[in-house]
Amino acid sequence: MLNIKFSNIDIYNSRCDAVFIDAANQKMIENLYFENIRIHGAGRYGISFNNAVGEAFYRNIRFENIEDDDVGPIPRWFKFTPN
């Protein structure tokens, strides 16, 4: 994934993870950007990661009624950085 932006999104009542970032076969994620995301309820994490390698940036993410943590464990080879 390269140069993808998600912005101005509301997510309601996710049964599991509201946002799931997965890099199949550990392919590189570059310049993934989240801006103005509102997550209203998740059964597990607001944002979670699986096999993620690379980087993502975020600004203004709000969480409400998240069952576990807002953000799940970040893999060693991935950077999730405020911008």
mmCIF file of the N, C-alpha and C atoms, coordinates in Angstrom:
data_MODEL
# 
_entry.id   MODEL 
# 
loop_
_atom_site.group_PDB 
_atom_site.id 
_atom_site.type_symbol 
_atom_site.label_atom_id 
_atom_site.label_alt_id 
_atom_site.label_comp_id 
_atom_site.label_asym_id 
_atom_site.label_entity_id 
_atom_site.label_seq_id 
_atom_site.pdbx_PDB_ins_code 
_atom_site.Cartn_x 
_atom_site.Cartn_y 
_atom_site.Cartn_z 
_atom_site.occupancy 
_atom_site.B_iso_or_equiv 
_atom_site.pdbx_formal_charge 
_atom_site.auth_seq_id 
_atom_site.auth_comp_id 
_atom_site.auth_asym_id 
_atom_site.auth_atom_id 
_atom_site.pdbx_PDB_model_num 
ATOM 1   N N  . MET A 1 1  ? 0.855   -1.169  0.000  1.00 0.00 ? 1  MET A N  1 
ATOM 2   C CA . MET A 1 1  ? 0.000   0.000   0.000  1.00 0.00 ? 1  MET A CA 1 
ATOM 3   C C  . MET A 1 1  ? 0.896   1.225   0.000  1.00 0.00 ? 1  MET A C  1 
ATOM 4   N N  . LEU A 1 2  ? 0.547   2.164   -0.827 1.00 0.00 ? 2  LEU A N  1 
ATOM 5   C CA . LEU A 1 2  ? 1.378   3.355   -0.972 1.00 0.00 ? 2  LEU A CA 1 
ATOM 6   C C  . LEU A 1 2  ? 0.487   4.583   -1.146 1.00 0.00 ? 2  LEU A C  1 
ATOM 7   N N  . ASN A 1 3  ? 0.735   5.611   -0.311 1.00 0.00 ? 3  ASN A N  1 
ATOM 8   C CA . ASN A 1 3  ? 0.063   6.909   -0.437 1.00 0.00 ? 3  ASN A CA 1 
ATOM 9   C C  . ASN A 1 3  ? -1.464  6.806   -0.403 1.00 0.00 ? 3  ASN A C  1 
ATOM 10  N N  . ILE A 1 4  ? -2.000  6.305   0.702  1.00 0.00 ? 4  ILE A N  1 
ATOM 11  C CA . ILE A 1 4  ? -3.445  6.189   0.876  1.00 0.00 ? 4  ILE A CA 1 
ATOM 12  C C  . ILE A 1 4  ? -3.863  7.061   2.055  1.00 0.00 ? 4  ILE A C  1 
ATOM 13  N N  . LYS A 1 5  ? -4.945  7.821   1.865  1.00 0.00 ? 5  LYS A N  1 
ATOM 14  C CA . LYS A 1 5  ? -5.445  8.703   2.923  1.00 0.00 ? 5  LYS A CA 1 
ATOM 15  C C  . LYS A 1 5  ? -6.914  8.391   3.197  1.00 0.00 ? 5  LYS A C  1 
ATOM 16  N N  . PHE A 1 6  ? -7.231  8.220   4.480  1.00 0.00 ? 6  PHE A N  1 
ATOM 17  C CA . PHE A 1 6  ? -8.599  8.084   4.945  1.00 0.00 ? 6  PHE A CA 1 
ATOM 18  C C  . PHE A 1 6  ? -8.911  9.325   5.773  1.00 0.00 ? 6  PHE A C  1 
ATOM 19  N N  . SER A 1 7  ? -9.986  10.028  5.444  1.00 0.00 ? 7  SER A N  1 
ATOM 20  C CA . SER A 1 7  ? -10.298 11.240  6.203  1.00 0.00 ? 7  SER A CA 1 
ATOM 21  C C  . SER A 1 7  ? -11.805 11.435  6.343  1.00 0.00 ? 7  SER A C  1 
ATOM 22  N N  . ASN A 1 8  ? -12.158 12.114  7.436  1.00 0.00 ? 8  ASN A N  1 
ATOM 23  C CA . ASN A 1 8  ? -13.546 12.473  7.718  1.00 0.00 ? 8  ASN A CA 1 
ATOM 24  C C  . ASN A 1 8  ? -14.474 11.256  7.685  1.00 0.00 ? 8  ASN A C  1 
ATOM 25  N N  . ILE A 1 9  ? -14.159 10.276  8.539  1.00 0.00 ? 9  ILE A N  1 
ATOM 26  C CA . ILE A 1 9  ? -14.915 9.022   8.591  1.00 0.00 ? 9  ILE A CA 1 
ATOM 27  C C  . ILE A 1 9  ? -15.435 8.788   10.003 1.00 0.00 ? 9  ILE A C  1 
ATOM 28  N N  . ASP A 1 10 ? -16.692 8.383   10.109 1.00 0.00 ? 10 ASP A N  1 
ATOM 29  C CA . ASP A 1 10 ? -17.289 7.941   11.368 1.00 0.00 ? 10 ASP A CA 1 
ATOM 30  C C  . ASP A 1 10 ? -17.550 6.443   11.269 1.00 0.00 ? 10 ASP A C  1 
ATOM 31  N N  . ILE A 1 11 ? -17.116 5.698   12.284 1.00 0.00 ? 11 ILE A N  1 
ATOM 32  C CA . ILE A 1 11 ? -17.343 4.254   12.342 1.00 0.00 ? 11 ILE A CA 1 
ATOM 33  C C  . ILE A 1 11 ? -18.179 3.985   13.593 1.00 0.00 ? 11 ILE A C  1 
ATOM 34  N N  . TYR A 1 12 ? -19.288 3.267   13.423 1.00 0.00 ? 12 TYR A N  1 
ATOM 35  C CA . TYR A 1 12 ? -20.200 3.001   14.529 1.00 0.00 ? 12 TYR A CA 1 
ATOM 36  C C  . TYR A 1 12 ? -20.314 1.509   14.809 1.00 0.00 ? 12 TYR A C  1 
ATOM 37  N N  . ASN A 1 13 ? -20.210 1.161   16.102 1.00 0.00 ? 13 ASN A N  1 
ATOM 38  C CA . ASN A 1 13 ? -20.545 -0.170  16.608 1.00 0.00 ? 13 ASN A CA 1 
ATOM 39  C C  . ASN A 1 13 ? -19.905 -1.332  15.853 1.00 0.00 ? 13 ASN A C  1 
ATOM 40  N N  . SER A 1 14 ? -18.605 -1.286  15.727 1.00 0.00 ? 14 SER A N  1 
ATOM 41  C CA . SER A 1 14 ? -17.870 -2.394  15.120 1.00 0.00 ? 14 SER A CA 1 
ATOM 42  C C  . SER A 1 14 ? -17.914 -3.600  16.061 1.00 0.00 ? 14 SER A C  1 
ATOM 43  N N  . ARG A 1 15 ? -18.163 -4.778  15.527 1.00 0.00 ? 15 ARG A N  1 
ATOM 44  C CA . ARG A 1 15 ? -18.231 -5.979  16.366 1.00 0.00 ? 15 ARG A CA 1 
ATOM 45  C C  . ARG A 1 15 ? -16.872 -6.405  16.890 1.00 0.00 ? 15 ARG A C  1 
ATOM 46  N N  . CYS A 1 16 ? -15.811 -6.093  16.154 1.00 0.00 ? 16 CYS A N  1 
ATOM 47  C CA . CYS A 1 16 ? -14.465 -6.479  16.579 1.00 0.00 ? 16 CYS A CA 1 
ATOM 48  C C  . CYS A 1 16 ? -13.576 -5.238  16.521 1.00 0.00 ? 16 CYS A C  1 
ATOM 49  N N  . ASP A 1 17 ? -12.586 -5.206  15.661 1.00 0.00 ? 17 ASP A N  1 
ATOM 50  C CA . ASP A 1 17 ? -11.715 -4.037  15.507 1.00 0.00 ? 17 ASP A CA 1 
ATOM 51  C C  . ASP A 1 17 ? -12.364 -3.078  14.508 1.00 0.00 ? 17 ASP A C  1 
ATOM 52  N N  . ALA A 1 18 ? -12.412 -1.806  14.854 1.00 0.00 ? 18 ALA A N  1 
ATOM 53  C CA . ALA A 1 18 ? -13.026 -0.834  13.940 1.00 0.00 ? 18 ALA A CA 1 
ATOM 54  C C  . ALA A 1 18 ? -12.153 -0.647  12.693 1.00 0.00 ? 18 ALA A C  1 
ATOM 55  N N  . VAL A 1 19 ? -10.842 -0.587  12.878 1.00 0.00 ? 19 VAL A N  1 
ATOM 56  C CA . VAL A 1 19 ? -9.889  -0.468  11.764 1.00 0.00 ? 19 VAL A CA 1 
ATOM 57  C C  . VAL A 1 19 ? -8.853  -1.571  11.950 1.00 0.00 ? 19 VAL A C  1 
ATOM 58  N N  . PHE A 1 20 ? -8.626  -2.363  10.918 1.00 0.00 ? 20 PHE A N  1 
ATOM 59  C CA . PHE A 1 20 ? -7.677  -3.477  10.977 1.00 0.00 ? 20 PHE A CA 1 
ATOM 60  C C  . PHE A 1 20 ? -6.653  -3.290  9.867  1.00 0.00 ? 20 PHE A C  1 
ATOM 61  N N  . ILE A 1 21 ? -5.407  -3.074  10.237 1.00 0.00 ? 21 ILE A N  1 
ATOM 62  C CA . ILE A 1 21 ? -4.341  -2.855  9.258  1.00 0.00 ? 21 ILE A CA 1 
ATOM 63  C C  . ILE A 1 21 ? -3.526  -4.136  9.150  1.00 0.00 ? 21 ILE A C  1 
ATOM 64  N N  . ASP A 1 22 ? -3.554  -4.737  7.963  1.00 0.00 ? 22 ASP A N  1 
ATOM 65  C CA . ASP A 1 22 ? -2.880  -6.009  7.739  1.00 0.00 ? 22 ASP A CA 1 
ATOM 66  C C  . ASP A 1 22 ? -2.053  -5.909  6.459  1.00 0.00 ? 22 ASP A C  1 
ATOM 67  N N  . ALA A 1 23 ? -0.826  -6.357  6.540  1.00 0.00 ? 23 ALA A N  1 
ATOM 68  C CA . ALA A 1 23 ? 0.035   -6.397  5.360  1.00 0.00 ? 23 ALA A CA 1 
ATOM 69  C C  . ALA A 1 23 ? 0.313   -7.867  5.057  1.00 0.00 ? 23 ALA A C  1 
ATOM 70  N N  . ALA A 1 24 ? -0.498  -8.439  4.195  1.00 0.00 ? 24 ALA A N  1 
ATOM 71  C CA . ALA A 1 24 ? -0.326  -9.842  3.836  1.00 0.00 ? 24 ALA A CA 1 
ATOM 72  C C  . ALA A 1 24 ? 1.091   -10.081 3.316  1.00 0.00 ? 24 ALA A C  1 
ATOM 73  N N  . ASN A 1 25 ? 1.669   -11.173 3.731  1.00 0.00 ? 25 ASN A N  1 
ATOM 74  C CA . ASN A 1 25 ? 3.038   -11.529 3.352  1.00 0.00 ? 25 ASN A CA 1 
ATOM 75  C C  . ASN A 1 25 ? 4.039   -10.436 3.714  1.00 0.00 ? 25 ASN A C  1 
ATOM 76  N N  . GLN A 1 26 ? 3.708   -9.661  4.721  1.00 0.00 ? 26 GLN A N  1 
ATOM 77  C CA . GLN A 1 26 ? 4.563   -8.581  5.230  1.00 0.00 ? 26 GLN A CA 1 
ATOM 78  C C  . GLN A 1 26 ? 5.002   -7.611  4.138  1.00 0.00 ? 26 GLN A C  1 
ATOM 79  N N  . LYS A 1 27 ? 4.093   -7.280  3.248  1.00 0.00 ? 27 LYS A N  1 
ATOM 80  C CA . LYS A 1 27 ? 4.392   -6.267  2.227  1.00 0.00 ? 27 LYS A CA 1 
ATOM 81  C C  . LYS A 1 27 ? 4.432   -4.898  2.883  1.00 0.00 ? 27 LYS A C  1 
ATOM 82  N N  . MET A 1 28 ? 5.212   -4.007  2.339  1.00 0.00 ? 28 MET A N  1 
ATOM 83  C CA . MET A 1 28 ? 5.458   -2.695  2.918  1.00 0.00 ? 28 MET A CA 1 
ATOM 84  C C  . MET A 1 28 ? 4.240   -1.778  2.799  1.00 0.00 ? 28 MET A C  1 
ATOM 85  N N  . ILE A 1 29 ? 3.937   -1.079  3.877  1.00 0.00 ? 29 ILE A N  1 
ATOM 86  C CA . ILE A 1 29 ? 2.918   -0.031  3.903  1.00 0.00 ? 29 ILE A CA 1 
ATOM 87  C C  . ILE A 1 29 ? 3.659   1.293   3.998  1.00 0.00 ? 29 ILE A C  1 
ATOM 88  N N  . GLU A 1 30 ? 3.426   2.193   3.048  1.00 0.00 ? 30 GLU A N  1 
ATOM 89  C CA . GLU A 1 30 ? 4.106   3.487   3.056  1.00 0.00 ? 30 GLU A CA 1 
ATOM 90  C C  . GLU A 1 30 ? 3.095   4.609   2.896  1.00 0.00 ? 30 GLU A C  1 
ATOM 91  N N  . ASN A 1 31 ? 3.241   5.624   3.745  1.00 0.00 ? 31 ASN A N  1 
ATOM 92  C CA . ASN A 1 31 ? 2.413   6.833   3.677  1.00 0.00 ? 31 ASN A CA 1 
ATOM 93  C C  . ASN A 1 31 ? 0.918   6.545   3.759  1.00 0.00 ? 31 ASN A C  1 
ATOM 94  N N  . LEU A 1 32 ? 0.537   5.728   4.712  1.00 0.00 ? 32 LEU A N  1 
ATOM 95  C CA . LEU A 1 32 ? -0.864  5.520   5.039  1.00 0.00 ? 32 LEU A CA 1 
ATOM 96  C C  . LEU A 1 32 ? -1.227  6.609   6.033  1.00 0.00 ? 32 LEU A C  1 
ATOM 97  N N  . TYR A 1 33 ? -2.316  7.344   5.777  1.00 0.00 ? 33 TYR A N  1 
ATOM 98  C CA . TYR A 1 33 ? -2.629  8.514   6.583  1.00 0.00 ? 33 TYR A CA 1 
ATOM 99  C C  . TYR A 1 33 ? -4.096  8.493   7.009  1.00 0.00 ? 33 TYR A C  1 
ATOM 100 N N  . PHE A 1 34 ? -4.325  8.716   8.310  1.00 0.00 ? 34 PHE A N  1 
ATOM 101 C CA . PHE A 1 34 ? -5.671  8.802   8.872  1.00 0.00 ? 34 PHE A CA 1 
ATOM 102 C C  . PHE A 1 34 ? -5.876  10.201  9.438  1.00 0.00 ? 34 PHE A C  1 
ATOM 103 N N  . GLU A 1 35 ? -6.975  10.839  9.057  1.00 0.00 ? 35 GLU A N  1 
ATOM 104 C CA . GLU A 1 35 ? -7.252  12.195  9.546  1.00 0.00 ? 35 GLU A CA 1 
ATOM 105 C C  . GLU A 1 35 ? -8.748  12.331  9.829  1.00 0.00 ? 35 GLU A C  1 
ATOM 106 N N  . ASN A 1 36 ? -9.056  12.902  10.990 1.00 0.00 ? 36 ASN A N  1 
ATOM 107 C CA . ASN A 1 36 ? -10.444 13.147  11.391 1.00 0.00 ? 36 ASN A CA 1 
ATOM 108 C C  . ASN A 1 36 ? -11.285 11.871  11.341 1.00 0.00 ? 36 ASN A C  1 
ATOM 109 N N  . ILE A 1 37 ? -10.852 10.875  12.094 1.00 0.00 ? 37 ILE A N  1 
ATOM 110 C CA . ILE A 1 37 ? -11.554 9.602   12.187 1.00 0.00 ? 37 ILE A CA 1 
ATOM 111 C C  . ILE A 1 37 ? -12.219 9.532   13.561 1.00 0.00 ? 37 ILE A C  1 
ATOM 112 N N  . ARG A 1 38 ? -13.498 9.177   13.597 1.00 0.00 ? 38 ARG A N  1 
ATOM 113 C CA . ARG A 1 38 ? -14.228 9.039   14.848 1.00 0.00 ? 38 ARG A CA 1 
ATOM 114 C C  . ARG A 1 38 ? -14.757 7.616   14.943 1.00 0.00 ? 38 ARG A C  1 
ATOM 115 N N  . ILE A 1 39 ? -14.338 6.934   16.000 1.00 0.00 ? 39 ILE A N  1 
ATOM 116 C CA . ILE A 1 39 ? -14.746 5.539   16.202 1.00 0.00 ? 39 ILE A CA 1 
ATOM 117 C C  . ILE A 1 39 ? -15.666 5.499   17.414 1.00 0.00 ? 39 ILE A C  1 
ATOM 118 N N  . HIS A 1 40 ? -16.928 5.130   17.182 1.00 0.00 ? 40 HIS A N  1 
ATOM 119 C CA . HIS A 1 40 ? -17.958 5.106   18.214 1.00 0.00 ? 40 HIS A CA 1 
ATOM 120 C C  . HIS A 1 40 ? -18.339 3.656   18.507 1.00 0.00 ? 40 HIS A C  1 
ATOM 121 N N  . GLY A 1 41 ? -17.539 2.992   19.311 1.00 0.00 ? 41 GLY A N  1 
ATOM 122 C CA . GLY A 1 41 ? -17.840 1.626   19.712 1.00 0.00 ? 41 GLY A CA 1 
ATOM 123 C C  . GLY A 1 41 ? -17.097 0.573   18.902 1.00 0.00 ? 41 GLY A C  1 
ATOM 124 N N  . ALA A 1 42 ? -16.358 -0.284  19.618 1.00 0.00 ? 42 ALA A N  1 
ATOM 125 C CA . ALA A 1 42 ? -15.665 -1.411  18.990 1.00 0.00 ? 42 ALA A CA 1 
ATOM 126 C C  . ALA A 1 42 ? -15.620 -2.559  19.997 1.00 0.00 ? 42 ALA A C  1 
ATOM 127 N N  . GLY A 1 43 ? -15.822 -3.771  19.501 1.00 0.00 ? 43 GLY A N  1 
ATOM 128 C CA . GLY A 1 43 ? -15.831 -4.946  20.361 1.00 0.00 ? 43 GLY A CA 1 
ATOM 129 C C  . GLY A 1 43 ? -14.458 -5.358  20.858 1.00 0.00 ? 43 GLY A C  1 
ATOM 130 N N  . ARG A 1 44 ? -13.404 -4.857  20.229 1.00 0.00 ? 44 ARG A N  1 
ATOM 131 C CA . ARG A 1 44 ? -12.048 -5.169  20.677 1.00 0.00 ? 44 ARG A CA 1 
ATOM 132 C C  . ARG A 1 44 ? -11.234 -3.890  20.654 1.00 0.00 ? 44 ARG A C  1 
ATOM 133 N N  . TYR A 1 45 ? -10.441 -3.653  19.616 1.00 0.00 ? 45 TYR A N  1 
ATOM 134 C CA . TYR A 1 45 ? -9.619  -2.447  19.516 1.00 0.00 ? 45 TYR A CA 1 
ATOM 135 C C  . TYR A 1 45 ? -10.252 -1.436  18.571 1.00 0.00 ? 45 TYR A C  1 
ATOM 136 N N  . GLY A 1 46 ? -9.948  -0.163  18.789 1.00 0.00 ? 46 GLY A N  1 
ATOM 137 C CA . GLY A 1 46 ? -10.330 0.851   17.827 1.00 0.00 ? 46 GLY A CA 1 
ATOM 138 C C  . GLY A 1 46 ? -9.529  0.669   16.549 1.00 0.00 ? 46 GLY A C  1 
ATOM 139 N N  . ILE A 1 47 ? -8.217  0.504   16.694 1.00 0.00 ? 47 ILE A N  1 
ATOM 140 C CA . ILE A 1 47 ? -7.321  0.251   15.560 1.00 0.00 ? 47 ILE A CA 1 
ATOM 141 C C  . ILE A 1 47 ? -6.411  -0.907  15.943 1.00 0.00 ? 47 ILE A C  1 
ATOM 142 N N  . SER A 1 48 ? -6.297  -1.901  15.070 1.00 0.00 ? 48 SER A N  1 
ATOM 143 C CA . SER A 1 48 ? -5.395  -3.015  15.354 1.00 0.00 ? 48 SER A CA 1 
ATOM 144 C C  . SER A 1 48 ? -4.532  -3.318  14.130 1.00 0.00 ? 48 SER A C  1 
ATOM 145 N N  . PHE A 1 49 ? -3.486  -4.085  14.371 1.00 0.00 ? 49 PHE A N  1 
ATOM 146 C CA . PHE A 1 49 ? -2.470  -4.342  13.352 1.00 0.00 ? 49 PHE A CA 1 
ATOM 147 C C  . PHE A 1 49 ? -2.171  -5.835  13.286 1.00 0.00 ? 49 PHE A C  1 
ATOM 148 N N  . ASN A 1 50 ? -1.855  -6.315  12.069 1.00 0.00 ? 50 ASN A N  1 
ATOM 149 C CA . ASN A 1 50 ? -1.422  -7.693  11.900 1.00 0.00 ? 50 ASN A CA 1 
ATOM 150 C C  . ASN A 1 50 ? -0.366  -7.727  10.791 1.00 0.00 ? 50 ASN A C  1 
ATOM 151 N N  . ASN A 1 51 ? 0.794   -8.214  11.099 1.00 0.00 ? 51 ASN A N  1 
ATOM 152 C CA . ASN A 1 51 ? 1.890   -8.312  10.122 1.00 0.00 ? 51 ASN A CA 1 
ATOM 153 C C  . ASN A 1 51 ? 2.217   -6.984  9.444  1.00 0.00 ? 51 ASN A C  1 
ATOM 154 N N  . ALA A 1 52 ? 1.912   -5.879  10.082 1.00 0.00 ? 52 ALA A N  1 
ATOM 155 C CA . ALA A 1 52 ? 2.155   -4.571  9.465  1.00 0.00 ? 52 ALA A CA 1 
ATOM 156 C C  . ALA A 1 52 ? 3.641   -4.240  9.463  1.00 0.00 ? 52 ALA A C  1 
ATOM 157 N N  . VAL A 1 53 ? 4.117   -3.813  8.310  1.00 0.00 ? 53 VAL A N  1 
ATOM 158 C CA . VAL A 1 53 ? 5.507   -3.399  8.124  1.00 0.00 ? 53 VAL A CA 1 
ATOM 159 C C  . VAL A 1 53 ? 5.467   -2.064  7.400  1.00 0.00 ? 53 VAL A C  1 
ATOM 160 N N  . GLY A 1 54 ? 6.137   -1.058  7.936  1.00 0.00 ? 54 GLY A N  1 
ATOM 161 C CA . GLY A 1 54 ? 6.168   0.249   7.276  1.00 0.00 ? 54 GLY A CA 1 
ATOM 162 C C  . GLY A 1 54 ? 5.745   1.358   8.211  1.00 0.00 ? 54 GLY A C  1 
ATOM 163 N N  . GLU A 1 55 ? 4.855   2.263   7.698  1.00 0.00 ? 55 GLU A N  1 
ATOM 164 C CA . GLU A 1 55 ? 4.505   3.427   8.502  1.00 0.00 ? 55 GLU A CA 1 
ATOM 165 C C  . GLU A 1 55 ? 3.102   3.933   8.168  1.00 0.00 ? 55 GLU A C  1 
ATOM 166 N N  . ALA A 1 56 ? 2.496   4.532   9.173  1.00 0.00 ? 56 ALA A N  1 
ATOM 167 C CA . ALA A 1 56 ? 1.221   5.229   9.002  1.00 0.00 ? 56 ALA A CA 1 
ATOM 168 C C  . ALA A 1 56 ? 1.259   6.453   9.901  1.00 0.00 ? 56 ALA A C  1 
ATOM 169 N N  . PHE A 1 57 ? 0.532   7.472   9.505  1.00 0.00 ? 57 PHE A N  1 
ATOM 170 C CA . PHE A 1 57 ? 0.460   8.718   10.258 1.00 0.00 ? 57 PHE A CA 1 
ATOM 171 C C  . PHE A 1 57 ? -0.999  8.993   10.582 1.00 0.00 ? 57 PHE A C  1 
ATOM 172 N N  . TYR A 1 58 ? -1.223  9.726   11.678 1.00 0.00 ? 58 TYR A N  1 
ATOM 173 C CA . TYR A 1 58 ? -2.604  10.041  12.028 1.00 0.00 ? 58 TYR A CA 1 
ATOM 174 C C  . TYR A 1 58 ? -2.694  11.423  12.669 1.00 0.00 ? 58 TYR A C  1 
ATOM 175 N N  . ARG A 1 59 ? -3.901  11.991  12.528 1.00 0.00 ? 59 ARG A N  1 
ATOM 176 C CA . ARG A 1 59 ? -4.209  13.261  13.179 1.00 0.00 ? 59 ARG A CA 1 
ATOM 177 C C  . ARG A 1 59 ? -5.701  13.260  13.494 1.00 0.00 ? 59 ARG A C  1 
ATOM 178 N N  . ASN A 1 60 ? -6.002  13.605  14.717 1.00 0.00 ? 60 ASN A N  1 
ATOM 179 C CA . ASN A 1 60 ? -7.379  13.772  15.165 1.00 0.00 ? 60 ASN A CA 1 
ATOM 180 C C  . ASN A 1 60 ? -8.209  12.490  15.015 1.00 0.00 ? 60 ASN A C  1 
ATOM 181 N N  . ILE A 1 61 ? -7.816  11.470  15.757 1.00 0.00 ? 61 ILE A N  1 
ATOM 182 C CA . ILE A 1 61 ? -8.619  10.246  15.852 1.00 0.00 ? 61 ILE A CA 1 
ATOM 183 C C  . ILE A 1 61 ? -9.259  10.254  17.234 1.00 0.00 ? 61 ILE A C  1 
ATOM 184 N N  . ARG A 1 62 ? -10.570 10.056  17.266 1.00 0.00 ? 62 ARG A N  1 
ATOM 185 C CA . ARG A 1 62 ? -11.307 10.051  18.537 1.00 0.00 ? 62 ARG A CA 1 
ATOM 186 C C  . ARG A 1 62 ? -11.949 8.687   18.750 1.00 0.00 ? 62 ARG A C  1 
ATOM 187 N N  . PHE A 1 63 ? -11.905 8.235   19.998 1.00 0.00 ? 63 PHE A N  1 
ATOM 188 C CA . PHE A 1 63 ? -12.423 6.923   20.356 1.00 0.00 ? 63 PHE A CA 1 
ATOM 189 C C  . PHE A 1 63 ? -13.477 7.060   21.449 1.00 0.00 ? 63 PHE A C  1 
ATOM 190 N N  . GLU A 1 64 ? -14.569 6.298   21.323 1.00 0.00 ? 64 GLU A N  1 
ATOM 191 C CA . GLU A 1 64 ? -15.599 6.212   22.358 1.00 0.00 ? 64 GLU A CA 1 
ATOM 192 C C  . GLU A 1 64 ? -16.037 4.759   22.485 1.00 0.00 ? 64 GLU A C  1 
ATOM 193 N N  . ASN A 1 65 ? -16.220 4.300   23.707 1.00 0.00 ? 65 ASN A N  1 
ATOM 194 C CA . ASN A 1 65 ? -16.775 2.965   23.980 1.00 0.00 ? 65 ASN A CA 1 
ATOM 195 C C  . ASN A 1 65 ? -16.015 1.842   23.283 1.00 0.00 ? 65 ASN A C  1 
ATOM 196 N N  . ILE A 1 66 ? -14.708 1.814   23.501 1.00 0.00 ? 66 ILE A N  1 
ATOM 197 C CA . ILE A 1 66 ? -13.852 0.760   22.952 1.00 0.00 ? 66 ILE A CA 1 
ATOM 198 C C  . ILE A 1 66 ? -13.691 -0.314  24.023 1.00 0.00 ? 66 ILE A C  1 
ATOM 199 N N  . GLU A 1 67 ? -13.936 -1.575  23.680 1.00 0.00 ? 67 GLU A N  1 
ATOM 200 C CA . GLU A 1 67 ? -13.908 -2.662  24.659 1.00 0.00 ? 67 GLU A CA 1 
ATOM 201 C C  . GLU A 1 67 ? -12.513 -2.858  25.266 1.00 0.00 ? 67 GLU A C  1 
ATOM 202 N N  . ASP A 1 68 ? -11.479 -2.953  24.438 1.00 0.00 ? 68 ASP A N  1 
ATOM 203 C CA . ASP A 1 68 ? -10.118 -3.113  24.947 1.00 0.00 ? 68 ASP A CA 1 
ATOM 204 C C  . ASP A 1 68 ? -9.408  -1.764  24.866 1.00 0.00 ? 68 ASP A C  1 
ATOM 205 N N  . ASP A 1 69 ? -8.244  -1.720  24.264 1.00 0.00 ? 69 ASP A N  1 
ATOM 206 C CA . ASP A 1 69 ? -7.502  -0.467  24.132 1.00 0.00 ? 69 ASP A CA 1 
ATOM 207 C C  . ASP A 1 69 ? -7.916  0.253   22.848 1.00 0.00 ? 69 ASP A C  1 
ATOM 208 N N  . ASP A 1 70 ? -7.718  1.569   22.844 1.00 0.00 ? 70 ASP A N  1 
ATOM 209 C CA . ASP A 1 70 ? -8.006  2.344   21.635 1.00 0.00 ? 70 ASP A CA 1 
ATOM 210 C C  . ASP A 1 70 ? -7.185  1.824   20.456 1.00 0.00 ? 70 ASP A C  1 
ATOM 211 N N  . VAL A 1 71 ? -5.884  1.609   20.709 1.00 0.00 ? 71 VAL A N  1 
ATOM 212 C CA . VAL A 1 71 ? -4.971  1.117   19.680 1.00 0.00 ? 71 VAL A CA 1 
ATOM 213 C C  . VAL A 1 71 ? -4.331  -0.169  20.192 1.00 0.00 ? 71 VAL A C  1 
ATOM 214 N N  . GLY A 1 72 ? -4.406  -1.228  19.390 1.00 0.00 ? 72 GLY A N  1 
ATOM 215 C CA . GLY A 1 72 ? -3.816  -2.505  19.778 1.00 0.00 ? 72 GLY A CA 1 
ATOM 216 C C  . GLY A 1 72 ? -2.302  -2.459  19.701 1.00 0.00 ? 72 GLY A C  1 
ATOM 217 N N  . PRO A 1 73 ? -1.640  -3.543  20.081 1.00 0.00 ? 73 PRO A N  1 
ATOM 218 C CA . PRO A 1 73 ? -0.178  -3.597  20.028 1.00 0.00 ? 73 PRO A CA 1 
ATOM 219 C C  . PRO A 1 73 ? 0.346   -3.298  18.622 1.00 0.00 ? 73 PRO A C  1 
ATOM 220 N N  . ILE A 1 74 ? 1.336   -2.435  18.560 1.00 0.00 ? 74 ILE A N  1 
ATOM 221 C CA . ILE A 1 74 ? 1.918   -2.047  17.277 1.00 0.00 ? 74 ILE A CA 1 
ATOM 222 C C  . ILE A 1 74 ? 3.115   -2.954  16.994 1.00 0.00 ? 74 ILE A C  1 
ATOM 223 N N  . PRO A 1 75 ? 3.131   -3.616  15.848 1.00 0.00 ? 75 PRO A N  1 
ATOM 224 C CA . PRO A 1 75 ? 4.240   -4.515  15.522 1.00 0.00 ? 75 PRO A CA 1 
ATOM 225 C C  . PRO A 1 75 ? 5.590   -3.795  15.521 1.00 0.00 ? 75 PRO A C  1 
ATOM 226 N N  . ARG A 1 76 ? 6.597   -4.549  15.808 1.00 0.00 ? 76 ARG A N  1 
ATOM 227 C CA . ARG A 1 76 ? 7.953   -4.010  15.910 1.00 0.00 ? 76 ARG A CA 1 
ATOM 228 C C  . ARG A 1 76 ? 8.405   -3.287  14.640 1.00 0.00 ? 76 ARG A C  1 
ATOM 229 N N  . TRP A 1 77 ? 7.998   -3.747  13.489 1.00 0.00 ? 77 TRP A N  1 
ATOM 230 C CA . TRP A 1 77 ? 8.477   -3.215  12.208 1.00 0.00 ? 77 TRP A CA 1 
ATOM 231 C C  . TRP A 1 77 ? 7.527   -2.169  11.628 1.00 0.00 ? 77 TRP A C  1 
ATOM 232 N N  . PHE A 1 78 ? 6.655   -1.614  12.474 1.00 0.00 ? 78 PHE A N  1 
ATOM 233 C CA . PHE A 1 78 ? 5.679   -0.633  11.995 1.00 0.00 ? 78 PHE A CA 1 
ATOM 234 C C  . PHE A 1 78 ? 5.720   0.610   12.864 1.00 0.00 ? 78 PHE A C  1 
ATOM 235 N N  . LYS A 1 79 ? 5.584   1.765   12.252 1.00 0.00 ? 79 LYS A N  1 
ATOM 236 C CA . LYS A 1 79 ? 5.522   3.037   12.977 1.00 0.00 ? 79 LYS A CA 1 
ATOM 237 C C  . LYS A 1 79 ? 4.140   3.646   12.778 1.00 0.00 ? 79 LYS A C  1 
ATOM 238 N N  . PHE A 1 80 ? 3.482   3.988   13.875 1.00 0.00 ? 80 PHE A N  1 
ATOM 239 C CA . PHE A 1 80 ? 2.166   4.633   13.845 1.00 0.00 ? 80 PHE A CA 1 
ATOM 240 C C  . PHE A 1 80 ? 2.358   5.962   14.557 1.00 0.00 ? 80 PHE A C  1 
ATOM 241 N N  . THR A 1 81 ? 2.522   7.025   13.788 1.00 0.00 ? 81 THR A N  1 
ATOM 242 C CA . THR A 1 81 ? 3.042   8.292   14.284 1.00 0.00 ? 81 THR A CA 1 
ATOM 243 C C  . THR A 1 81 ? 2.026   9.420   14.165 1.00 0.00 ? 81 THR A C  1 
ATOM 244 N N  . PRO A 1 82 ? 1.848   10.202  15.255 1.00 0.00 ? 82 PRO A N  1 
ATOM 245 C CA . PRO A 1 82 ? 0.980   11.385  15.131 1.00 0.00 ? 82 PRO A CA 1 
ATOM 246 C C  . PRO A 1 82 ? 1.599   12.401  14.178 1.00 0.00 ? 82 PRO A C  1 
ATOM 247 N N  . ASN A 1 83 ? 0.752   13.087  13.461 1.00 0.00 ? 83 ASN A N  1 
ATOM 248 C CA . ASN A 1 83 ? 1.229   14.092  12.504 1.00 0.00 ? 83 ASN A CA 1 
ATOM 249 C C  . ASN A 1 83 ? 0.569   15.409  12.769 1.00 0.00 ? 83 ASN A C  1 
# 
